[in-house]
Amino acid sequence: MISAMAVAQRGKEQLAELTGLQPDTVSSLAQDEKGWRVSVEMIEMKRIPDSQDVLASYQSCLDEEGRLVSYERGRRYYRDQVTRDS
């Protein structure tokens, strides 16, 4: 059985390889009956200063062995952008 840490790392690596983008952080990780759901914040555009980098949240599904099955880009935002939950 694969560990959550290994799934998170594989998710980042596979998204980077597929998209050509640099992963920033894993923002969520969950296991369900189909495999794993991993959300990774990816750097879409580097800027100076770093606070102006453009990031996007990518939601991916990995199988039980940590192989990428699907992914979808979610919202895009500046690194220094703060969101508020209503």
Biopython code that builds the backbone (N, CA, C, O; Angstrom):
import numpy as np
from Bio.PDB.StructureBuilder import StructureBuilder

atoms = [
    (1, "MET", "N", (0.849, -1.193, 0.000)),
    (1, "MET", "CA", (0.000, 0.000, 0.000)),
    (1, "MET", "C", (0.886, 1.245, 0.000)),
    (1, "MET", "O", (1.895, 1.298, 0.703)),
    (2, "ILE", "N", (0.507, 2.227, -0.781)),
    (2, "ILE", "CA", (1.269, 3.465, -0.919)),
    (2, "ILE", "C", (0.884, 4.452, 0.193)),
    (2, "ILE", "O", (-0.282, 4.535, 0.577)),
    (3, "SER", "N", (1.847, 5.180, 0.694)),
    (3, "SER", "CA", (1.586, 6.147, 1.765)),
    (3, "SER", "C", (1.058, 7.463, 1.205)),
    (3, "SER", "O", (1.236, 7.767, 0.025)),
    (4, "ALA", "N", (0.409, 8.234, 2.062)),
    (4, "ALA", "CA", (-0.110, 9.546, 1.665)),
    (4, "ALA", "C", (1.028, 10.465, 1.215)),
    (4, "ALA", "O", (0.867, 11.216, 0.254)),
    (5, "MET", "N", (2.171, 10.412, 1.898)),
    (5, "MET", "CA", (3.318, 11.247, 1.511)),
    (5, "MET", "C", (3.799, 10.901, 0.098)),
    (5, "MET", "O", (4.118, 11.789, -0.691)),
    (6, "ALA", "N", (3.847, 9.613, -0.207)),
    (6, "ALA", "CA", (4.285, 9.181, -1.533)),
    (6, "ALA", "C", (3.290, 9.614, -2.606)),
    (6, "ALA", "O", (3.692, 10.021, -3.696)),
    (7, "VAL", "N", (1.997, 9.528, -2.305)),
    (7, "VAL", "CA", (0.970, 9.968, -3.254)),
    (7, "VAL", "C", (1.097, 11.460, -3.518)),
    (7, "VAL", "O", (1.030, 11.891, -4.669)),
    (8, "ALA", "N", (1.278, 12.252, -2.471)),
    (8, "ALA", "CA", (1.428, 13.700, -2.633)),
    (8, "ALA", "C", (2.619, 14.017, -3.529)),
    (8, "ALA", "O", (2.514, 14.850, -4.430)),
    (9, "GLN", "N", (3.750, 13.360, -3.289)),
    (9, "GLN", "CA", (4.952, 13.599, -4.094)),
    (9, "GLN", "C", (4.746, 13.170, -5.542)),
    (9, "GLN", "O", (5.134, 13.887, -6.465)),
    (10, "ARG", "N", (4.144, 12.018, -5.740)),
    (10, "ARG", "CA", (3.889, 11.546, -7.108)),
    (10, "ARG", "C", (2.920, 12.465, -7.841)),
    (10, "ARG", "O", (3.082, 12.732, -9.032)),
    (11, "GLY", "N", (1.911, 12.947, -7.116)),
    (11, "GLY", "CA", (0.964, 13.878, -7.732)),
    (11, "GLY", "C", (1.661, 15.135, -8.221)),
    (11, "GLY", "O", (1.422, 15.587, -9.340)),
    (12, "LYS", "N", (2.527, 15.705, -7.378)),
    (12, "LYS", "CA", (3.281, 16.903, -7.773)),
    (12, "LYS", "C", (4.163, 16.621, -8.990)),
    (12, "LYS", "O", (4.180, 17.397, -9.946)),
    (13, "GLU", "N", (4.891, 15.512, -8.946)),
    (13, "GLU", "CA", (5.814, 15.179, -10.032)),
    (13, "GLU", "C", (5.084, 14.957, -11.356)),
    (13, "GLU", "O", (5.522, 15.444, -12.398)),
    (14, "GLN", "N", (3.971, 14.222, -11.315)),
    (14, "GLN", "CA", (3.243, 13.926, -12.541)),
    (14, "GLN", "C", (2.580, 15.169, -13.131)),
    (14, "GLN", "O", (2.562, 15.337, -14.350)),
    (15, "LEU", "N", (2.038, 16.036, -12.286)),
    (15, "LEU", "CA", (1.461, 17.286, -12.787)),
    (15, "LEU", "C", (2.533, 18.166, -13.411)),
    (15, "LEU", "O", (2.309, 18.781, -14.454)),
    (16, "ALA", "N", (3.696, 18.228, -12.774)),
    (16, "ALA", "CA", (4.804, 19.030, -13.317)),
    (16, "ALA", "C", (5.226, 18.505, -14.680)),
    (16, "ALA", "O", (5.440, 19.283, -15.610)),
    (17, "GLU", "N", (5.345, 17.192, -14.802)),
    (17, "GLU", "CA", (5.758, 16.597, -16.073)),
    (17, "GLU", "C", (4.722, 16.838, -17.164)),
    (17, "GLU", "O", (5.071, 17.146, -18.304)),
    (18, "LEU", "N", (3.472, 16.700, -16.819)),
    (18, "LEU", "CA", (2.398, 16.845, -17.799)),
    (18, "LEU", "C", (2.184, 18.296, -18.230)),
    (18, "LEU", "O", (1.975, 18.567, -19.412)),
    (19, "THR", "N", (2.235, 19.228, -17.279)),
    (19, "THR", "CA", (1.927, 20.631, -17.587)),
    (19, "THR", "C", (3.159, 21.466, -17.917)),
    (19, "THR", "O", (3.044, 22.504, -18.568)),
    (20, "GLY", "N", (4.336, 21.024, -17.474)),
    (20, "GLY", "CA", (5.546, 21.827, -17.656)),
    (20, "GLY", "C", (5.657, 22.944, -16.637)),
    (20, "GLY", "O", (6.515, 23.816, -16.772)),
    (21, "LEU", "N", (4.805, 22.935, -15.619)),
    (21, "LEU", "CA", (4.806, 23.964, -14.584)),
    (21, "LEU", "C", (5.531, 23.477, -13.332)),
    (21, "LEU", "O", (5.707, 22.275, -13.129)),
    (22, "GLN", "N", (5.949, 24.430, -12.496)),
    (22, "GLN", "CA", (6.622, 24.101, -11.243)),
    (22, "GLN", "C", (5.590, 24.002, -10.120)),
    (22, "GLN", "O", (4.824, 24.940, -9.900)),
    (23, "PRO", "N", (5.564, 22.866, -9.404)),
    (23, "PRO", "CA", (4.642, 22.754, -8.270)),
    (23, "PRO", "C", (5.122, 23.607, -7.107)),
    (23, "PRO", "O", (6.323, 23.746, -6.877)),
    (24, "ASP", "N", (4.164, 24.181, -6.371)),
    (24, "ASP", "CA", (4.492, 25.000, -5.211)),
    (24, "ASP", "C", (4.204, 24.235, -3.924)),
    (24, "ASP", "O", (5.100, 24.038, -3.104)),
    (25, "THR", "N", (2.967, 23.807, -3.745)),
    (25, "THR", "CA", (2.611, 23.095, -2.515)),
    (25, "THR", "C", (1.402, 22.197, -2.747)),
    (25, "THR", "O", (0.595, 22.440, -3.644)),
    (26, "VAL", "N", (1.290, 21.169, -1.935)),
    (26, "VAL", "CA", (0.094, 20.334, -1.920)),
    (26, "VAL", "C", (-0.868, 20.982, -0.932)),
    (26, "VAL", "O", (-0.545, 21.126, 0.247)),
    (27, "SER", "N", (-2.048, 21.373, -1.407)),
    (27, "SER", "CA", (-2.994, 22.062, -0.532)),
    (27, "SER", "C", (-4.062, 21.144, 0.044)),
    (27, "SER", "O", (-4.703, 21.492, 1.036)),
    (28, "SER", "N", (-4.265, 19.970, -0.565)),
    (28, "SER", "CA", (-5.178, 18.995, 0.034)),
    (28, "SER", "C", (-4.871, 17.608, -0.515)),
    (28, "SER", "O", (-4.334, 17.445, -1.610)),
    (29, "LEU", "N", (-5.234, 16.615, 0.295)),
    (29, "LEU", "CA", (-4.986, 15.218, -0.043)),
    (29, "LEU", "C", (-6.051, 14.378, 0.647)),
    (29, "LEU", "O", (-6.255, 14.496, 1.855)),
    (30, "ALA", "N", (-6.732, 13.529, -0.121)),
    (30, "ALA", "CA", (-7.764, 12.682, 0.471)),
    (30, "ALA", "C", (-7.847, 11.366, -0.298)),
    (30, "ALA", "O", (-7.658, 11.319, -1.514)),
    (31, "GLN", "N", (-8.129, 10.317, 0.436)),
    (31, "GLN", "CA", (-8.308, 9.003, -0.175)),
    (31, "GLN", "C", (-9.787, 8.652, -0.167)),
    (31, "GLN", "O", (-10.488, 8.912, 0.812)),
    (32, "ASP", "N", (-10.266, 8.056, -1.270)),
    (32, "ASP", "CA", (-11.641, 7.575, -1.324)),
    (32, "ASP", "C", (-11.644, 6.191, -1.968)),
    (32, "ASP", "O", (-10.585, 5.597, -2.168)),
    (33, "GLU", "N", (-12.824, 5.679, -2.291)),
    (33, "GLU", "CA", (-12.934, 4.321, -2.833)),
    (33, "GLU", "C", (-12.312, 4.175, -4.218)),
    (33, "GLU", "O", (-12.007, 3.057, -4.633)),
    (34, "LYS", "N", (-12.116, 5.278, -4.944)),
    (34, "LYS", "CA", (-11.544, 5.232, -6.289)),
    (34, "LYS", "C", (-10.036, 5.451, -6.307)),
    (34, "LYS", "O", (-9.387, 5.161, -7.311)),
    (35, "GLY", "N", (-9.473, 5.955, -5.224)),
    (35, "GLY", "CA", (-8.039, 6.253, -5.184)),
    (35, "GLY", "C", (-7.775, 7.476, -4.328)),
    (35, "GLY", "O", (-8.214, 7.554, -3.181)),
    (36, "TRP", "N", (-7.054, 8.429, -4.898)),
    (36, "TRP", "CA", (-6.648, 9.624, -4.163)),
    (36, "TRP", "C", (-7.050, 10.883, -4.917)),
    (36, "TRP", "O", (-7.031, 10.927, -6.147)),
    (37, "ARG", "N", (-7.415, 11.908, -4.148)),
    (37, "ARG", "CA", (-7.658, 13.250, -4.692)),
    (37, "ARG", "C", (-6.580, 14.159, -4.117)),
    (37, "ARG", "O", (-6.429, 14.258, -2.900)),
    (38, "VAL", "N", (-5.835, 14.818, -4.991)),
    (38, "VAL", "CA", (-4.727, 15.670, -4.571)),
    (38, "VAL", "C", (-4.885, 17.030, -5.234)),
    (38, "VAL", "O", (-5.056, 17.114, -6.451)),
    (39, "SER", "N", (-4.827, 18.102, -4.435)),
    (39, "SER", "CA", (-4.830, 19.464, -4.969)),
    (39, "SER", "C", (-3.425, 20.034, -4.817)),
    (39, "SER", "O", (-2.839, 20.011, -3.734)),
    (40, "VAL", "N", (-2.899, 20.544, -5.923)),
    (40, "VAL", "CA", (-1.538, 21.081, -5.937)),
    (40, "VAL", "C", (-1.579, 22.505, -6.474)),
    (40, "VAL", "O", (-2.194, 22.776, -7.505)),
    (41, "GLU", "N", (-0.923, 23.400, -5.768)),
    (41, "GLU", "CA", (-0.784, 24.774, -6.246)),
    (41, "GLU", "C", (0.437, 24.802, -7.163)),
    (41, "GLU", "O", (1.545, 24.458, -6.752)),
    (42, "MET", "N", (0.217, 25.217, -8.412)),
    (42, "MET", "CA", (1.273, 25.238, -9.423)),
    (42, "MET", "C", (1.591, 26.687, -9.801)),
    (42, "MET", "O", (0.694, 27.524, -9.899)),
    (43, "ILE", "N", (2.868, 26.969, -10.010)),
    (43, "ILE", "CA", (3.292, 28.316, -10.425)),
    (43, "ILE", "C", (3.130, 28.415, -11.936)),
    (43, "ILE", "O", (3.839, 27.745, -12.687)),
    (44, "GLU", "N", (2.203, 29.245, -12.375)),
    (44, "GLU", "CA", (1.961, 29.408, -13.805)),
    (44, "GLU", "C", (2.811, 30.516, -14.412)),
    (44, "GLU", "O", (3.129, 30.477, -15.600)),
    (45, "MET", "N", (3.184, 31.512, -13.593)),
    (45, "MET", "CA", (4.007, 32.608, -14.096)),
    (45, "MET", "C", (4.842, 33.182, -12.959)),
    (45, "MET", "O", (4.298, 33.669, -11.967)),
    (46, "LYS", "N", (6.166, 33.123, -13.103)),
    (46, "LYS", "CA", (7.060, 33.718, -12.112)),
    (46, "LYS", "C", (7.151, 35.215, -12.367)),
    (46, "LYS", "O", (7.244, 35.661, -13.511)),
    (47, "ARG", "N", (7.123, 35.984, -11.282)),
    (47, "ARG", "CA", (7.242, 37.440, -11.380)),
    (47, "ARG", "C", (8.151, 37.942, -10.273)),
    (47, "ARG", "O", (8.437, 37.231, -9.310)),
    (48, "ILE", "N", (8.592, 39.163, -10.425)),
    (48, "ILE", "CA", (9.393, 39.825, -9.391)),
    (48, "ILE", "C", (8.576, 41.009, -8.924)),
    (48, "ILE", "O", (8.195, 41.851, -9.738)),
    (49, "PRO", "N", (8.294, 41.098, -7.625)),
    (49, "PRO", "CA", (8.684, 40.187, -6.546)),
    (49, "PRO", "C", (7.855, 38.902, -6.587)),
    (49, "PRO", "O", (6.841, 38.823, -7.280)),
    (50, "ASP", "N", (8.306, 37.896, -5.830)),
    (50, "ASP", "CA", (7.624, 36.601, -5.798)),
    (50, "ASP", "C", (6.155, 36.723, -5.403)),
    (50, "ASP", "O", (5.340, 35.890, -5.801)),
    (51, "SER", "N", (5.809, 37.737, -4.636)),
    (51, "SER", "CA", (4.424, 37.899, -4.196)),
    (51, "SER", "C", (3.472, 38.124, -5.373)),
    (51, "SER", "O", (2.257, 37.998, -5.220)),
    (52, "GLN", "N", (4.016, 38.455, -6.536)),
    (52, "GLN", "CA", (3.198, 38.669, -7.728)),
    (52, "GLN", "C", (3.163, 37.463, -8.661)),
    (52, "GLN", "O", (2.608, 37.549, -9.757)),
    (53, "ASP", "N", (3.751, 36.329, -8.239)),
    (53, "ASP", "CA", (3.655, 35.094, -9.022)),
    (53, "ASP", "C", (2.190, 34.762, -9.266)),
    (53, "ASP", "O", (1.343, 35.001, -8.405)),
    (54, "VAL", "N", (1.892, 34.211, -10.441)),
    (54, "VAL", "CA", (0.545, 33.738, -10.741)),
    (54, "VAL", "C", (0.528, 32.239, -10.493)),
    (54, "VAL", "O", (1.305, 31.494, -11.089)),
    (55, "LEU", "N", (-0.367, 31.799, -9.605)),
    (55, "LEU", "CA", (-0.513, 30.388, -9.275)),
    (55, "LEU", "C", (-1.894, 29.908, -9.702)),
    (55, "LEU", "O", (-2.801, 30.705, -9.942)),
    (56, "ALA", "N", (-2.030, 28.607, -9.789)),
    (56, "ALA", "CA", (-3.335, 28.002, -10.055)),
    (56, "ALA", "C", (-3.444, 26.736, -9.227)),
    (56, "ALA", "O", (-2.453, 26.052, -8.971)),
    (57, "SER", "N", (-4.650, 26.443, -8.819)),
    (57, "SER", "CA", (-4.920, 25.239, -8.037)),
    (57, "SER", "C", (-5.345, 24.135, -9.000)),
    (57, "SER", "O", (-6.328, 24.276, -9.727)),
    (58, "TYR", "N", (-4.595, 23.040, -8.998)),
    (58, "TYR", "CA", (-4.886, 21.892, -9.853)),
    (58, "TYR", "C", (-5.428, 20.752, -8.997)),
    (58, "TYR", "O", (-4.781, 20.325, -8.040)),
    (59, "GLN", "N", (-6.623, 20.259, -9.347)),
    (59, "GLN", "CA", (-7.218, 19.132, -8.659)),
    (59, "GLN", "C", (-6.945, 17.890, -9.506)),
    (59, "GLN", "O", (-7.267, 17.858, -10.693)),
    (60, "SER", "N", (-6.353, 16.875, -8.893)),
    (60, "SER", "CA", (-6.017, 15.672, -9.639)),
    (60, "SER", "C", (-6.561, 14.437, -8.940)),
    (60, "SER", "O", (-6.778, 14.428, -7.729)),
    (61, "CYS", "N", (-6.776, 13.398, -9.734)),
    (61, "CYS", "CA", (-7.180, 12.095, -9.228)),
    (61, "CYS", "C", (-6.081, 11.107, -9.572)),
    (61, "CYS", "O", (-5.625, 11.038, -10.713)),
    (62, "LEU", "N", (-5.659, 10.344, -8.572)),
    (62, "LEU", "CA", (-4.655, 9.314, -8.750)),
    (62, "LEU", "C", (-5.256, 7.983, -8.342)),
    (62, "LEU", "O", (-6.103, 7.925, -7.451)),
    (63, "ASP", "N", (-4.816, 6.905, -8.998)),
    (63, "ASP", "CA", (-5.326, 5.590, -8.626)),
    (63, "ASP", "C", (-4.670, 5.110, -7.336)),
    (63, "ASP", "O", (-3.874, 5.830, -6.733)),
    (64, "GLU", "N", (-5.005, 3.902, -6.917)),
    (64, "GLU", "CA", (-4.510, 3.360, -5.653)),
    (64, "GLU", "C", (-2.993, 3.233, -5.607)),
    (64, "GLU", "O", (-2.404, 3.191, -4.527)),
    (65, "GLU", "N", (-2.354, 3.173, -6.782)),
    (65, "GLU", "CA", (-0.899, 3.033, -6.862)),
    (65, "GLU", "C", (-0.191, 4.368, -7.069)),
    (65, "GLU", "O", (1.034, 4.411, -7.186)),
    (66, "GLY", "N", (-0.958, 5.461, -7.114)),
    (66, "GLY", "CA", (-0.365, 6.778, -7.251)),
    (66, "GLY", "C", (-0.142, 7.242, -8.675)),
    (66, "GLY", "O", (0.632, 8.169, -8.913)),
    (67, "ARG", "N", (-0.815, 6.605, -9.631)),
    (67, "ARG", "CA", (-0.704, 7.023, -11.038)),
    (67, "ARG", "C", (-1.800, 8.034, -11.349)),
    (67, "ARG", "O", (-2.961, 7.843, -10.989)),
    (68, "LEU", "N", (-1.412, 9.107, -12.023)),
    (68, "LEU", "CA", (-2.356, 10.161, -12.383)),
    (68, "LEU", "C", (-3.404, 9.627, -13.355)),
    (68, "LEU", "O", (-3.071, 9.041, -14.385)),
    (69, "VAL", "N", (-4.666, 9.837, -13.013)),
    (69, "VAL", "CA", (-5.780, 9.395, -13.839)),
    (69, "VAL", "C", (-6.411, 10.592, -14.547)),
    (69, "VAL", "O", (-6.763, 10.506, -15.724)),
    (70, "SER", "N", (-6.552, 11.709, -13.828)),
    (70, "SER", "CA", (-7.129, 12.914, -14.414)),
    (70, "SER", "C", (-6.708, 14.127, -13.594)),
    (70, "SER", "O", (-6.287, 14.013, -12.443)),
    (71, "TYR", "N", (-6.835, 15.298, -14.229)),
    (71, "TYR", "CA", (-6.583, 16.542, -13.513)),
    (71, "TYR", "C", (-7.399, 17.652, -14.137)),
    (71, "TYR", "O", (-7.857, 17.547, -15.275)),
    (72, "GLU", "N", (-7.576, 18.723, -13.370)),
    (72, "GLU", "CA", (-8.320, 19.889, -13.837)),
    (72, "GLU", "C", (-7.746, 21.125, -13.158)),
    (72, "GLU", "O", (-7.472, 21.118, -11.958)),
    (73, "ARG", "N", (-7.568, 22.183, -13.939)),
    (73, "ARG", "CA", (-7.092, 23.435, -13.350)),
    (73, "ARG", "C", (-8.276, 24.177, -12.769)),
    (73, "ARG", "O", (-9.310, 24.346, -13.415)),
    (74, "GLY", "N", (-8.099, 24.617, -11.531)),
    (74, "GLY", "CA", (-9.122, 25.404, -10.864)),
    (74, "GLY", "C", (-8.803, 26.885, -10.973)),
    (74, "GLY", "O", (-8.375, 27.363, -12.023)),
    (75, "ARG", "N", (-9.011, 27.586, -9.909)),
    (75, "ARG", "CA", (-8.849, 29.041, -9.935)),
    (75, "ARG", "C", (-7.393, 29.464, -10.069)),
    (75, "ARG", "O", (-6.484, 28.768, -9.616)),
    (76, "ARG", "N", (-7.187, 30.617, -10.699)),
    (76, "ARG", "CA", (-5.870, 31.251, -10.810)),
    (76, "ARG", "C", (-5.858, 32.454, -9.896)),
    (76, "ARG", "O", (-6.887, 33.097, -9.688)),
    (77, "TYR", "N", (-4.679, 32.762, -9.344)),
    (77, "TYR", "CA", (-4.598, 33.870, -8.402)),
    (77, "TYR", "C", (-3.148, 34.308, -8.247)),
    (77, "TYR", "O", (-2.221, 33.571, -8.583)),
    (78, "TYR", "N", (-2.968, 35.537, -7.726)),
    (78, "TYR", "CA", (-1.632, 36.018, -7.373)),
    (78, "TYR", "C", (-1.253, 35.442, -6.019)),
    (78, "TYR", "O", (-2.112, 35.269, -5.154)),
    (79, "ARG", "N", (0.019, 35.145, -5.830)),
    (79, "ARG", "CA", (0.495, 34.543, -4.594)),
    (79, "ARG", "C", (0.073, 35.370, -3.358)),
    (79, "ARG", "O", (-0.259, 34.800, -2.319)),
    (80, "ASP", "N", (0.087, 36.692, -3.472)),
    (80, "ASP", "CA", (-0.240, 37.520, -2.300)),
    (80, "ASP", "C", (-1.752, 37.770, -2.152)),
    (80, "ASP", "O", (-2.164, 38.507, -1.256)),
    (81, "GLN", "N", (-2.564, 37.177, -3.002)),
    (81, "GLN", "CA", (-4.007, 37.367, -2.950)),
    (81, "GLN", "C", (-4.603, 36.578, -1.780)),
    (81, "GLN", "O", (-4.376, 35.375, -1.651)),
    (82, "VAL", "N", (-5.348, 37.255, -0.951)),
    (82, "VAL", "CA", (-5.989, 36.613, 0.191)),
    (82, "VAL", "C", (-7.455, 36.384, -0.146)),
    (82, "VAL", "O", (-8.131, 37.277, -0.656)),
    (83, "THR", "N", (-7.946, 35.166, 0.147)),
    (83, "THR", "CA", (-9.365, 34.892, -0.080)),
    (83, "THR", "C", (-10.068, 34.792, 1.257)),
    (83, "THR", "O", (-9.477, 34.411, 2.267)),
    (84, "ARG", "N", (-11.335, 35.140, 1.240)),
    (84, "ARG", "CA", (-12.150, 35.058, 2.455)),
    (84, "ARG", "C", (-13.289, 34.127, 2.190)),
    (84, "ARG", "O", (-13.974, 34.233, 1.173)),
    (85, "ASP", "N", (-13.496, 33.198, 3.119)),
    (85, "ASP", "CA", (-14.648, 32.295, 3.007)),
    (85, "ASP", "C", (-15.862, 33.008, 3.575)),
    (85, "ASP", "O", (-15.794, 33.623, 4.639)),
    (86, "SER", "N", (-16.967, 32.919, 2.861)),
    (86, "SER", "CA", (-18.198, 33.578, 3.304)),
    (86, "SER", "C", (-18.975, 32.700, 4.230)),
    (86, "SER", "O", (-20.042, 33.093, 4.703)),
]
sb = StructureBuilder()
sb.init_structure("model")
sb.init_model(0)
sb.init_chain("A")
sb.init_seg("    ")
for serial, (resi, resn, name, xyz) in enumerate(atoms, 1):
    if name == "N":
        sb.init_residue(resn, " ", resi, " ")
    sb.init_atom(name, np.array(xyz, "f"), 0.0, 1.0, " ", f" {name:<3s}", serial, name[0])
structure = sb.get_structure()
